[in-house]
């Protein structure tokens, strides 16, 4: 049976409103979130939903694809997109809904697609093929590598069911070959394909329209989007991101050593965007 908080979260993501208590009770009988999303996307309510004229006007012919790199304020961005664009947003996490759940008609209902997926994977490919005559802007937030690694390790280490869980200390995790340490070899760069260098990343983004920010200057990224799409200002709630201060000196040195050895290209991307505060090459 599904927990009520999961039902409310999925319902709000798709309809931008809280479900009635009777709906929550009814959906608790479903087996998992995959079944819930399938039920919601095929419900009469979903096909009755229309984007407001204001949202259509603000977005114009633009579709936004947001790549949520783990522990880079993607959840805060999801809430911001939801507040600004309401039911124009579809968010997919790790394919936990049994793969890409949208059919051709459902793809047309959304204008902003976000989640934990990589550049031009099967989900993005399906969206762009269905909307091949329309314009796409690719967005993401980057974070200083050692902070991103430490934050992700703290998250994963509390969840034994996570595929990157190691069950050992940060030091042992980063000093041995395992799923977590292998994943964290330039993971932010690898979000954008089989790239091996900062130079390849710059070449790629010269061929697409994109907007990038950094977590420590997230409000400037938000301000740019609000000005670009003529949106009202919506304050962004962010928890304290200075988690590196919780490290011991020994852990901090281990993180820095790992960053220098395995995340040099991620560091170059972060330093470049951080210096700019926000990068955009979109032509609206």
C-alpha positions in Angstrom: 0.0 0.0 0.0 1.1 3.5 -0.7 1.9 6.1 2.0 -0.3 9.2 2.0 2.7 11.6 1.7 3.8 9.8 -1.6 0.3 10.1 -3.0 0.1 13.8 -2.2 3.5 14.5 -3.7 2.8 12.7 -7.0 -0.7 14.3 -7.2 0.7 17.8 -6.6 3.5 17.3 -9.2 1.0 16.4 -11.9 -2.0 18.5 -11.0 -0.4 21.3 -8.9 -3.2 21.0 -6.3 -3.6 18.8 -3.2 -5.8 15.8 -3.7 -9.1 15.4 -1.9 -9.0 13.2 1.2 -11.2 10.7 -0.6 -8.7 10.4 -3.5 -5.8 9.9 -1.0 -7.7 7.0 0.6 -8.6 5.5 -2.8 -5.0 5.6 -4.1 -3.5 4.0 -1.0 -4.8 0.7 -2.3 -2.4 0.9 -5.3 0.8 -1.3 -5.2 3.4 1.4 -5.9 4.2 4.8 -7.3 4.5 3.5 -10.8 0.9 2.4 -10.7 -0.2 5.7 -9.1 1.5 7.8 -11.8 0.0 5.6 -14.5 -3.5 6.0 -13.0 -3.1 9.8 -12.7 -1.7 10.3 -16.2 -4.6 8.3 -17.7 -7.3 9.9 -15.6 -10.1 12.2 -17.0 -8.8 14.9 -14.7 -5.4 14.9 -16.5 -6.8 15.2 -20.0 -9.1 18.1 -18.7 -6.1 20.1 -17.5 -5.1 23.0 -19.7 -2.2 25.4 -19.3 -3.3 28.9 -18.4 -3.0 31.6 -21.0 -0.4 33.4 -18.8 1.9 30.3 -18.7 1.5 29.9 -22.5 2.4 33.5 -23.0 5.4 33.4 -20.6 6.9 30.3 -22.2 6.1 31.1 -25.8 7.3 28.2 -27.9 10.0 27.2 -25.4 10.3 23.8 -23.7 12.7 23.5 -20.8 14.6 20.4 -19.9 16.2 20.5 -16.4 18.9 18.0 -15.6 18.9 17.4 -11.8 22.4 16.4 -10.8 22.2 14.8 -7.4 22.7 17.2 -4.4 22.8 20.4 -6.5 19.6 22.0 -5.3 17.4 20.2 -7.8 14.6 19.7 -5.3 14.5 23.4 -4.6 14.4 24.1 -8.3 11.6 21.6 -8.7 9.5 23.5 -6.2 10.3 26.8 -7.9 9.3 25.5 -11.3 6.1 24.1 -9.8 5.2 27.4 -8.2 5.9 29.4 -11.4 4.6 27.0 -14.1 2.2 24.8 -12.2 0.9 21.9 -14.3 3.3 22.7 -17.2 5.9 20.7 -15.2 6.6 17.0 -15.3 9.3 15.7 -13.0 10.8 12.2 -13.3 13.1 10.7 -10.7 15.6 7.9 -11.6 13.0 6.1 -13.8 11.4 4.8 -10.6 8.1 4.9 -12.3 9.0 2.0 -14.5 10.8 3.9 -17.3 9.4 6.9 -19.2 5.7 7.0 -18.4 4.5 9.5 -20.9 2.9 8.6 -24.2 2.8 10.9 -27.2 -0.4 12.7 -26.1 0.8 13.2 -22.6 4.2 14.6 -23.7 2.2 17.4 -25.4 0.6 18.4 -22.1 3.8 19.5 -20.5 6.4 22.2 -21.3 9.0 21.7 -18.6 10.6 18.3 -18.0 13.0 17.7 -15.1 14.6 15.0 -13.1 17.5 12.7 -12.6 18.4 11.8 -16.2 21.2 12.5 -18.6 21.5 14.6 -21.7 19.8 13.1 -24.7 18.9 9.9 -23.0 15.8 7.9 -24.0 13.5 10.3 -22.1 14.9 13.5 -23.6 15.0 11.8 -27.0 11.3 10.9 -26.9 10.3 14.4 -25.9 12.4 16.1 -28.6 11.2 13.7 -31.3 7.6 14.3 -30.4 8.1 18.1 -30.4 10.7 18.3 -33.2 9.4 21.6 -34.5 9.6 23.3 -31.1 12.4 25.0 -29.3 14.3 23.5 -26.3 16.5 25.1 -23.6 18.6 22.8 -21.5 19.2 23.8 -17.9 21.1 22.5 -14.9 22.8 23.6 -11.6 26.4 22.8 -10.8 28.1 22.5 -7.5 31.7 22.6 -6.3 32.7 18.9 -6.6 33.9 18.1 -3.1 30.8 19.7 -1.6 28.6 17.7 -3.9 30.4 14.5 -3.1 30.1 15.0 0.6 26.5 15.9 0.5 25.7 12.9 -1.7 27.6 10.6 0.6 25.7 11.8 3.6 22.4 11.2 1.8 23.3 7.8 0.5 24.9 6.6 3.7 21.6 6.9 5.5 19.7 4.8 2.9 20.9 1.1 2.7 18.5 0.6 -0.2 20.3 3.2 -2.4 22.3 1.6 -5.3 25.4 3.6 -4.3 25.3 2.7 -0.6 28.6 1.3 0.7 28.1 0.8 4.4 31.6 2.1 5.2 33.2 5.4 6.1 33.8 8.3 3.7 37.5 7.6 3.8 37.2 3.9 2.9 34.5 4.7 0.3 36.7 7.3 -1.6 39.9 5.3 -1.3 38.6 2.1 -2.8 36.8 1.2 -6.1 33.1 0.8 -5.5 29.9 2.0 -7.1 29.9 5.4 -5.2 33.6 6.3 -5.9 33.3 5.2 -9.6 30.1 7.2 -10.0 31.8 10.4 -8.6 34.5 10.6 -11.2 33.3 13.8 -12.9 29.6 13.0 -12.5 28.5 16.5 -13.4 30.4 16.4 -16.7 29.0 12.9 -17.5 25.5 14.2 -17.0 25.9 15.7 -20.5 27.0 12.5 -22.3 30.2 10.5 -22.8 32.4 13.5 -22.3 35.9 13.4 -21.0 36.9 17.1 -20.7 35.8 20.6 -20.0 36.7 21.5 -23.6 34.3 18.8 -24.9 31.6 20.2 -22.6 32.1 23.7 -24.0 31.9 22.4 -27.6 28.6 20.6 -26.8 26.9 23.6 -25.3 28.0 25.7 -28.3 25.6 23.6 -30.3 22.5 23.8 -28.1 20.7 26.5 -26.2 21.2 26.3 -22.4 21.1 28.1 -19.1 23.4 27.0 -16.2 23.8 28.2 -12.7 25.7 27.2 -9.6 24.2 26.2 -6.2 25.9 28.9 -4.2 24.5 31.6 -6.5 21.1 30.0 -7.1 19.1 33.2 -6.5 20.9 34.8 -9.5 20.0 31.8 -11.7 16.3 32.2 -10.5 16.4 36.0 -11.1 17.7 35.4 -14.7 14.8 33.0 -15.4 12.3 35.3 -14.0 13.5 38.2 -16.1 13.8 36.0 -19.2 10.2 34.7 -19.0 8.7 37.8 -17.5 7.7 36.0 -14.2 6.8 37.4 -10.8 9.5 36.9 -8.2 9.0 33.8 -6.1 11.4 33.5 -3.1 13.4 30.4 -3.2 13.8 28.4 0.1 17.2 26.8 0.4 18.5 24.9 3.4 22.0 25.6 4.6 24.4 24.4 1.8 27.6 24.8 3.8 27.7 21.1 4.7 31.5 21.0 4.2 31.9 22.7 7.6 30.7 19.5 9.2 33.7 17.6 7.9 36.6 16.8 10.0 39.9 18.2 8.7 40.8 14.6 7.8 37.6 14.1 5.8 38.0 17.5 4.1 41.5 16.6 3.0 40.3 13.2 1.7 37.5 15.0 -0.3 40.0 17.5 -1.7 42.4 14.8 -2.7 39.6 12.9 -4.5 38.4 16.1 -6.2 41.9 16.8 -7.5 42.4 13.3 -8.8 39.0 12.4 -10.2 36.9 15.6 -10.6 39.2 18.0 -12.3 36.8 18.6 -15.2 33.8 19.1 -12.9 35.9 21.6 -11.0 36.7 23.5 -14.3 33.0 23.6 -15.2 32.0 24.9 -11.7 34.7 27.5 -11.6 33.8 28.8 -15.1 30.0 29.1 -14.3 30.7 30.4 -10.8 32.8 33.2 -12.2 30.0 34.2 -14.6 27.4 33.7 -11.9 24.9 32.4 -14.5 25.6 31.2 -18.1 23.2 31.5 -20.9 23.4 31.3 -24.7 19.7 31.1 -25.3 18.2 33.2 -28.1 14.7 34.1 -27.1 
